[in-house]
Amino acid sequence: MPNSTHLIEASGIAKTYQSQDHSRRLVLSDIDFALNEGEIIAILGKSGSGKSTFLRILAGLTPASIGHVTYRGRVIDRPARGIAMVFQSFALFPWLTVLGNVELGLEAQGLDRAERRRLAIAAIDLIGLDGFESAYPKELSGGMRQRVGFARALVVNPDILLLDEPFSALDVLTAETLRGDIMDLWTTRRIPTKGIILVSHNIEEAVELADRIIIFGADPGHIRAEIEVALPHPRDVASPAFRRIVDEVYNLLTSVPGREGGKRGPQGRGPEPIGIGYRLPDASIQQLVGLLEVLSAPPYSGRADLPHLSESEHLSTDQLIPLLETLTLLGFAEVGGGDIEVTDVGKSFAEADLQVRKQVFAGELCRHVPLAAHIRHILDERPGHSAPEARFLSELEDHLSEEEAQRVLETMINWGRYAEIFAYDYDRGVLSLENP
């Protein structure tokens, strides 16, 4: 039986998608989750971990393949009255005014025109857009368009508000202002909402807003860790307690499986192996080299606090995390306690000339990334020392979606070409041991 103290509860959720070749890919696995009344939960995880898919399942927009979701004890199998969602992409109808966009949900509920208008105007005023009722989306800034999205969600007086990265498309100052306004509405109880679930890519944002932070792992998506944030609102982002939680989240998000905190495996053994279908981080060689050079030089001299590094080098969380994961994966750095420390191998790489860098990179790439070693082995074994990229793409699609498999192979090709462990002919789509 569902727990009556939970606003919404997910039990044993799994989600499988079928690709064009009729193969099935598991994107979410065995997720148990509950939102309590008066609680804000933030969900963080690397790209492709299924965060938004899970949120859509909670909203009743996407069915689960296995398991079920209950809202106040009733199973959700379609969009439920009482649950509203705000999307990252604004999702406004350009031919409707602000008032028309906000009225949409009320119209679906069958309210008459006068009541729709009254409630919509009240929601527009609440969110700070009074005076713009007759404006069209093209007349509004990004921040104002997202306010319309919030007004459209709040006008139906939702019990639960689901937020899918609602601030990520906004500039820093606009996002900060809108976040503050939403939290003010929440803490002063000027909205009837009893619980909020926020999917985010911004660590500081999650620690600032949430009572609990759920960390998603990937391949398939699953709950990897949960962190309580027992700090009163409004939160002092400079306080030691706040920074400790930020450091903990950074550590969890940037560690590679089996290498959490830069630690070695059981009884001092090396890190747990990963497979050829590992979702390689989307990190370019130029960015990796640049970050490693920055870390190795003063003022960092091989060690940096991650939040400070992000701020000083003007790197967003989405930009920084793939770079950190790659440096950790290749053994160039270790992450722990919210810090990153360059290893001896990483220092040797940063101090070397171009040709030695390529040799070091090639060695670590084949040692730590099974896909790189696999491609090189196949090319070594083939009589002509070449193979079509489709051969490797097919193998990756056993583990990843077609789109993600293509991205991972492109990343691998870029890394492999830099390391000169193989060459690639773009026109023919062929990998080989000789430059074309």
C-alpha positions as CSV (number, residue, x, y, z in Angstrom):
1,M,0.0,0.0,0.0
2,P,1.2,3.5,-0.7
3,N,2.5,5.5,2.2
4,S,-0.2,8.1,3.1
5,T,2.4,10.6,4.2
6,H,3.9,10.8,0.7
7,L,2.6,13.3,-1.8
8,I,3.9,11.3,-4.7
9,E,5.7,7.9,-4.6
10,A,7.5,5.9,-7.3
11,S,7.9,2.1,-6.8
12,G,10.3,0.0,-8.9
13,I,10.3,2.3,-11.9
14,A,12.1,1.1,-15.0
15,K,11.8,2.5,-18.5
16,T,12.8,0.8,-21.8
17,Y,12.9,2.4,-25.2
18,Q,12.8,0.5,-28.5
19,S,15.1,1.6,-31.2
20,Q,14.5,1.5,-35.0
21,D,16.2,-1.9,-35.3
22,H,13.7,-3.2,-32.7
23,S,16.4,-3.6,-30.0
24,R,15.4,-2.5,-26.5
25,R,17.5,-0.2,-24.4
26,L,17.0,0.2,-20.6
27,V,17.2,3.9,-19.6
28,L,15.9,3.7,-16.0
29,S,16.1,0.8,-13.6
30,D,14.6,0.0,-10.2
31,I,13.9,3.5,-8.9
32,D,12.1,3.9,-5.6
33,F,11.4,7.5,-4.7
34,A,9.0,9.6,-2.6
35,L,8.2,13.3,-2.1
36,N,7.0,14.4,1.3
37,E,4.7,17.3,2.0
38,G,6.6,20.6,2.5
39,E,9.7,19.3,0.7
40,I,11.8,20.4,-2.2
41,I,13.8,17.6,-3.9
42,A,16.6,18.3,-6.5
43,I,17.7,15.6,-8.9
44,L,21.2,15.9,-10.3
45,G,23.1,13.6,-12.6
46,K,25.3,13.6,-15.7
47,S,23.8,14.1,-19.1
48,G,21.9,11.0,-20.3
49,S,21.2,9.6,-16.8
50,G,17.4,9.7,-17.4
51,K,16.5,12.6,-15.0
52,S,14.0,14.3,-17.4
53,T,12.5,11.0,-18.4
54,F,11.9,10.2,-14.7
55,L,10.3,13.6,-14.2
56,R,8.0,13.0,-17.1
57,I,7.0,9.6,-15.7
58,L,6.1,11.3,-12.4
59,A,4.1,13.9,-14.4
60,G,2.1,11.1,-16.1
61,L,3.4,12.3,-19.5
62,T,5.5,9.2,-20.2
63,P,4.5,5.7,-19.0
64,A,6.9,3.5,-17.0
65,S,7.7,0.1,-18.5
66,I,7.8,-1.5,-15.1
67,G,6.6,-0.2,-11.7
68,H,4.1,2.6,-10.9
69,V,3.7,6.1,-9.6
70,T,1.0,7.1,-7.0
71,Y,-0.2,10.6,-6.2
72,R,-1.9,10.8,-2.9
73,G,-2.5,7.1,-3.0
74,R,-3.9,6.9,-6.6
75,V,-1.9,5.4,-9.4
76,I,-0.9,7.9,-12.1
77,D,-1.3,6.6,-15.7
78,R,-1.9,10.0,-17.4
79,P,-1.4,13.7,-16.5
80,A,-3.1,14.3,-13.1
81,R,-4.9,17.3,-11.9
82,G,-2.8,18.6,-9.0
83,I,0.6,18.1,-10.7
84,A,2.0,20.9,-12.9
85,M,5.3,21.0,-14.8
86,V,7.6,23.8,-16.0
87,F,9.9,23.0,-18.9
88,Q,13.4,24.3,-19.8
89,S,12.3,25.4,-23.3
90,F,9.5,27.8,-22.2
91,A,7.1,25.8,-24.4
92,L,4.8,28.8,-25.1
93,F,2.4,29.2,-28.0
94,P,3.8,32.1,-30.1
95,W,0.3,33.0,-31.4
96,L,-1.1,33.5,-27.9
97,T,-0.6,36.4,-25.6
98,V,0.7,36.0,-22.1
99,L,-2.9,35.9,-20.8
100,G,-3.8,33.3,-23.5
101,N,-0.9,31.1,-22.6
102,V,-1.6,31.1,-18.9
103,E,-5.3,30.4,-19.5
104,L,-4.7,27.2,-21.5
105,G,-4.6,24.8,-18.5
106,L,-7.8,26.4,-17.1
107,E,-9.5,26.0,-20.4
108,A,-8.7,22.3,-20.4
109,Q,-10.4,22.0,-17.0
110,G,-13.6,23.4,-18.4
111,L,-13.7,26.8,-16.6
112,D,-15.8,29.5,-18.1
113,R,-14.0,32.5,-19.7
114,A,-14.6,35.0,-16.9
115,E,-13.2,32.6,-14.3
116,R,-10.2,31.7,-16.5
117,R,-9.4,35.3,-17.0
118,R,-9.7,36.1,-13.3
119,L,-7.4,33.3,-12.2
120,A,-4.9,33.9,-15.0
121,I,-4.5,37.6,-14.2
122,A,-4.0,36.7,-10.6
123,A,-1.3,34.2,-11.5
124,I,0.4,36.7,-13.9
125,D,0.4,39.3,-11.1
126,L,1.8,36.8,-8.6
127,I,4.7,36.0,-10.9
128,G,5.5,39.6,-11.5
129,L,4.3,40.0,-15.1
130,D,1.4,42.4,-14.5
131,G,1.2,44.9,-17.4
132,F,2.3,42.3,-19.9
133,E,-1.0,40.4,-20.2
134,S,-1.5,41.4,-23.9
135,A,2.2,40.8,-24.9
136,Y,3.2,38.0,-27.2
137,P,6.2,35.7,-26.4
138,K,8.3,37.3,-29.1
139,E,8.1,40.6,-27.2
140,L,9.5,39.1,-24.0
141,S,13.0,38.4,-22.7
142,G,13.9,34.8,-21.8
143,G,13.4,35.4,-18.1
144,M,9.9,36.9,-18.8
145,R,9.0,34.0,-21.0
146,Q,9.9,31.5,-18.3
147,R,7.8,33.5,-15.8
148,V,4.9,32.9,-18.1
149,G,5.7,29.2,-17.9
150,F,5.6,29.4,-14.1
151,A,2.4,31.4,-14.2
152,R,0.8,28.8,-16.4
153,A,1.8,26.0,-14.0
154,L,0.8,27.9,-10.8
155,V,-2.6,29.1,-12.1
156,V,-4.0,25.5,-11.7
157,N,-3.0,25.6,-8.0
158,P,-0.9,22.5,-8.1
159,D,-0.1,20.3,-5.1
160,I,3.2,19.3,-6.8
161,L,5.4,21.5,-9.0
162,L,7.8,19.6,-11.3
163,L,10.6,21.8,-12.7
164,D,12.7,20.4,-15.6
165,E,15.8,22.7,-15.5
166,P,13.7,25.8,-15.6
167,F,16.5,28.2,-15.1
168,S,19.2,26.7,-17.3
169,A,18.3,28.7,-20.5
170,L,18.6,32.0,-18.6
171,D,21.6,34.2,-17.9
172,V,23.1,34.0,-14.4
173,L,21.5,37.2,-13.1
174,T,18.0,36.5,-14.5
175,A,18.1,32.9,-13.2
176,E,19.1,34.1,-9.8
177,T,16.3,36.7,-9.7
178,L,13.6,34.2,-10.8
179,R,14.9,31.5,-8.4
180,G,14.7,34.0,-5.6
181,D,11.1,35.0,-6.5
182,I,9.9,31.4,-6.7
183,M,11.5,30.6,-3.3
184,D,9.9,33.7,-1.8
185,L,6.5,32.5,-3.0
186,W,7.2,29.0,-1.5
187,T,8.6,30.1,1.9
188,T,5.9,32.7,2.4
189,R,3.2,30.2,1.4
190,R,1.7,32.5,-1.2
191,I,1.2,29.5,-3.5
192,P,-0.7,26.3,-2.5
193,T,2.0,24.0,-3.7
194,K,2.9,21.3,-1.1
195,G,6.0,19.9,-2.8
196,I,8.6,20.7,-5.6
197,I,10.8,18.3,-7.6
198,L,13.6,20.1,-9.5
199,V,15.8,18.5,-12.2
200,S,18.9,20.6,-12.4
201,H,22.5,20.7,-13.7
202,N,23.5,23.4,-11.3
203,I,25.0,22.2,-8.0
204,E,24.9,25.5,-6.1
205,E,21.3,25.9,-7.2
206,A,20.3,22.5,-5.9
207,V,22.0,23.1,-2.6
208,E,20.4,26.5,-2.3
209,L,16.9,25.3,-2.9
210,A,16.5,21.6,-1.9
211,D,15.8,19.8,1.3
212,R,17.1,16.6,-0.3
213,I,19.4,16.0,-3.3
214,I,19.1,12.8,-5.3
215,I,22.1,11.9,-7.4
216,F,21.4,9.8,-10.5
217,G,23.8,7.3,-12.0
218,A,23.7,6.4,-15.6
219,D,23.5,3.4,-18.0
220,P,20.8,2.8,-16.9
221,G,19.6,5.7,-14.8
222,H,19.3,4.8,-11.2
223,I,19.5,6.5,-7.8
224,R,23.2,6.5,-6.8
225,A,23.1,8.6,-3.7
226,E,20.9,10.9,-1.6
227,I,22.0,13.9,0.4
228,E,20.0,15.7,3.1
229,V,20.3,19.5,3.1
230,A,19.4,20.4,6.7
231,L,20.0,24.2,6.3
232,P,17.4,26.9,7.0
233,H,16.2,29.2,4.2
234,P,17.4,31.6,3.1
235,R,20.8,29.9,2.8
236,D,24.1,31.5,3.1
237,V,26.0,30.3,0.1
238,A,29.4,31.3,1.7
239,S,28.8,29.4,4.9
240,P,31.1,26.4,5.7
241,A,28.1,24.1,6.0
242,F,26.8,25.1,2.5
243,R,30.2,24.7,0.9
244,R,30.7,21.2,2.5
245,I,27.5,20.0,0.8
246,V,28.5,21.6,-2.5
247,D,31.8,19.7,-2.2
248,E,30.1,16.4,-1.5
249,V,27.8,16.8,-4.5
250,Y,30.8,17.7,-6.8
251,N,32.6,14.7,-5.6
252,L,29.7,12.4,-6.4
253,L,29.0,13.9,-9.8
254,T,32.5,13.9,-11.0
255,S,33.7,10.5,-9.9
256,V,33.9,7.6,-12.3
257,P,32.3,4.3,-11.1
258,G,34.8,2.4,-8.9
259,R,36.9,5.5,-8.5
260,E,34.8,7.6,-6.2
261,G,36.9,10.2,-4.4
262,G,39.9,9.1,-6.3
263,K,40.1,6.0,-4.1
264,R,41.4,2.6,-5.2
265,G,39.3,-0.5,-5.2
266,P,39.1,-3.1,-2.4
267,Q,42.3,-4.1,-0.7
268,G,44.3,-1.6,-2.6
269,R,43.5,-3.0,-6.1
270,G,43.0,-0.6,-9.0
271,P,39.7,1.0,-9.9
272,E,36.8,-1.2,-11.1
273,P,36.8,-1.7,-14.9
274,I,34.3,-0.1,-17.2
275,G,33.0,-1.6,-20.5
276,I,33.2,-0.6,-24.1
277,G,29.7,0.8,-23.8
278,Y,30.7,3.3,-21.1
279,R,29.1,6.7,-21.9
280,L,32.3,8.7,-22.5
281,P,32.1,12.4,-21.3
282,D,31.6,14.9,-24.0
283,A,35.0,16.6,-23.6
284,S,37.1,18.1,-26.4
285,I,40.9,17.6,-26.4
286,Q,41.5,21.4,-26.5
287,Q,39.4,21.9,-23.3
288,L,41.1,19.0,-21.6
289,V,44.6,20.2,-22.4
290,G,43.7,23.8,-21.4
291,L,42.2,22.8,-18.1
292,L,45.1,20.5,-17.2
293,E,47.6,23.3,-18.0
294,V,45.6,25.8,-15.9
295,L,45.5,23.3,-13.0
296,S,49.2,22.5,-13.1
297,A,50.3,26.2,-13.2
298,P,50.0,28.8,-10.4
299,P,47.9,29.7,-8.5
300,Y,46.5,26.2,-8.4
301,S,49.9,24.3,-8.7
302,G,48.2,21.0,-9.1
303,R,45.3,21.3,-6.7
304,A,42.0,23.3,-6.8
305,D,38.7,23.7,-5.0
306,L,36.1,22.7,-7.5
307,P,33.5,25.5,-6.9
308,H,36.3,28.0,-6.9
309,L,37.7,26.5,-10.1
310,S,34.3,26.7,-11.8
311,E,33.9,30.4,-10.8
312,S,37.5,31.5,-11.6
313,E,37.6,29.8,-15.0
314,H,34.0,30.8,-15.9
315,L,33.0,27.2,-16.4
316,S,29.4,26.2,-15.8
317,T,28.7,22.9,-14.1
318,D,27.7,21.3,-17.4
319,Q,31.0,22.4,-18.9
320,L,33.2,21.4,-15.9
321,I,31.8,18.0,-15.0
322,P,32.6,16.2,-18.3
323,L,36.2,17.6,-18.2
324,L,36.7,16.5,-14.6
325,E,35.2,13.1,-15.3
326,T,37.6,12.7,-18.3
327,L,40.7,13.7,-16.4
328,T,39.7,11.2,-13.7
329,L,39.0,8.5,-16.2
330,L,42.4,8.9,-17.8
331,G,44.2,9.0,-14.5
332,F,45.4,12.6,-15.0
333,A,43.6,13.8,-11.9
334,E,41.8,12.6,-8.8
335,V,38.7,14.2,-7.3
336,G,37.8,14.0,-3.6
337,G,36.3,16.2,-0.9
338,G,35.3,18.8,-3.4
339,D,38.9,19.3,-4.7
340,I,40.7,18.1,-7.8
341,E,44.4,17.1,-7.6
342,V,46.6,16.5,-10.7
343,T,48.4,13.2,-10.6
344,D,52.0,12.6,-11.5
345,V,50.9,11.4,-14.9
346,G,48.8,14.6,-15.3
347,K,51.7,16.8,-14.4
348,S,54.0,15.0,-16.8
349,F,51.5,15.5,-19.5
350,A,51.1,19.2,-18.8
351,E,54.9,19.8,-18.7
352,A,55.7,17.9,-21.9
353,D,56.0,19.0,-25.5
354,L,53.3,18.1,-28.0
355,Q,54.8,14.8,-29.2
356,V,55.4,13.5,-25.7
357,R,51.9,14.6,-24.7
358,K,50.4,12.5,-27.5
359,Q,52.4,9.5,-26.3
360,V,51.3,9.9,-22.7
361,F,47.7,10.4,-23.8
362,A,47.8,7.4,-26.1
363,G,49.1,5.2,-23.2
364,E,46.5,6.3,-20.7
365,L,43.7,6.2,-23.3
366,C,44.3,2.5,-24.1
367,R,44.9,1.6,-20.5
368,H,41.8,3.2,-19.0
369,V,39.2,3.3,-21.9
370,P,38.1,-0.1,-23.1
371,L,36.6,1.3,-26.3
372,A,40.0,2.8,-27.3
373,A,41.8,-0.5,-26.6
374,H,39.1,-2.4,-28.5
375,I,39.3,-0.3,-31.6
376,R,43.1,-0.5,-31.7
377,H,43.0,-4.3,-31.2
378,I,40.6,-4.8,-34.1
379,L,42.7,-2.6,-36.4
380,D,45.8,-4.4,-35.3
381,E,44.3,-7.8,-36.1
382,R,42.7,-7.0,-39.5
383,P,44.9,-7.7,-42.5
384,G,44.3,-4.3,-44.0
385,H,44.4,-2.6,-40.6
386,S,41.2,-0.8,-41.2
387,A,37.5,-1.1,-40.3
388,P,34.3,0.9,-41.1
389,E,33.0,3.0,-38.3
390,A,29.6,1.3,-38.7
391,R,31.2,-1.8,-37.2
392,F,32.0,-0.1,-33.9
393,L,28.8,2.0,-34.0
394,S,26.8,-1.3,-34.1
395,E,28.6,-2.5,-31.0
396,L,27.9,0.7,-29.1
397,E,24.2,0.6,-30.0
398,D,24.0,-2.6,-27.9
399,H,24.5,-0.4,-24.9
400,L,23.4,3.1,-25.9
401,S,20.8,4.8,-28.0
402,E,21.6,5.5,-31.6
403,E,22.2,9.1,-31.0
404,E,24.3,8.6,-27.9
405,A,26.3,5.8,-29.6
406,Q,27.1,8.2,-32.4
407,R,28.2,10.9,-30.0
408,V,30.4,8.5,-28.0
409,L,32.1,7.2,-31.2
410,E,32.7,10.8,-32.4
411,T,34.3,11.6,-29.0
412,M,36.4,8.4,-29.2
413,I,37.5,9.3,-32.8
414,N,38.6,12.8,-31.7
415,W,40.6,11.4,-28.7
416,G,42.1,8.6,-30.8
417,R,43.2,10.9,-33.6
418,Y,44.9,13.3,-31.1
419,A,46.7,10.3,-29.5
420,E,47.5,8.9,-33.0
421,I,46.4,5.4,-32.0
422,F,44.4,5.4,-35.2
423,A,43.4,7.6,-38.1
424,Y,40.0,8.4,-39.5
425,D,38.8,9.0,-43.1
426,Y,35.6,11.1,-42.8
427,D,34.6,10.7,-46.4
428,R,34.7,6.9,-46.3
429,G,33.8,6.5,-42.6
430,V,36.8,4.3,-42.1
431,L,39.2,4.0,-39.2
432,S,42.7,2.7,-39.9
433,L,46.3,2.6,-38.6
434,E,47.5,4.8,-41.5
435,N,46.7,8.4,-42.2
436,P,44.7,8.7,-45.5
